[in-house]
Amino acid sequence: MFYPLAGKLIPWFAVAAAMLTIIGMYVGFFMAPTDAQQGEGYRIIFLHVPVSWMSMFIYLVMAFWAAIGLAFNNRLAAMMASALAPTGAMFTFLSLWTGALWGKPMWGTWWVWDARLTSELILLFLYIGFMALQSAVDEPRRADKAGAVLALVGVVNIPIIYFSVQWWNTLHQGASVSLTQAPSMAALMLIGMLLMALASWMYTVAIVLMRVRCIILEREQHAGWLDELKEVKQ
């Protein structure tokens, strides 16, 4: 049931991601005002902040599906976790890369062993470790269980990333958007950032659905329902 449903949903999420990206980029790079302190260089946040949010959020979702797969021996949940990992790793890499582009003009250096940056780098290693561990185990179900354990252990790093600027004296600036306080930025800046965050999420859903369909075909290639599905299409 999931395989054909995912195929129908992919185009909708892909189109939504493209449209939101175009609108968000236009708002962020052409409509939003220039920052009084950072000048035009601040506009990197319209890429950096959304991908940083997604790097953490995707890990939590990945760990959730991994836990469901581990607890209930659910194959589809384990496949969802496997499909999320590459996209999460990509967003984490983009977070570090865009952060370096911002840090060079603002801090005068590409990298510092700051608490926020270091914990984000650890997150990238966790994604890579999850994928490498699954690839190293030949039997898919054993690979899913091993990856799930690693994913659940790594969850402890997410609050460290988020609260690092509060727990330690870091160079990284605090959050500009908070659920408990009014945003410390102009309305157009906030709108552009949220549009890009939503675009990132739509992209994630589309690409993960594509990837999980590929995983299903790979793992279920000898299943009878695939032959039935092909006959229905014909």
Protein Blocks (a to p, Z undefined) as FASTA:
>chain_A
ZZmmmmmmmmmmmmmmmmmmmmmmmmmmmmpccdfklmmmlmmmmmmmmmmmmmmmmmmm
mmmmmmmmmmnopaklmmmmmmmmmmmmmmmmmmmmmmmmmmmmmnopabdcdfklmmmm
mmmmmmmmmmmmmmmpmblmlmmmmmmmmmmmmmmmmmmmmmmmmmpccfbdcdfbdfkb
ccfbdfklmmmmmmmmmmmmmmmmmmmmmmmmmmmmmmmmmpmklmmmmmmmZZ
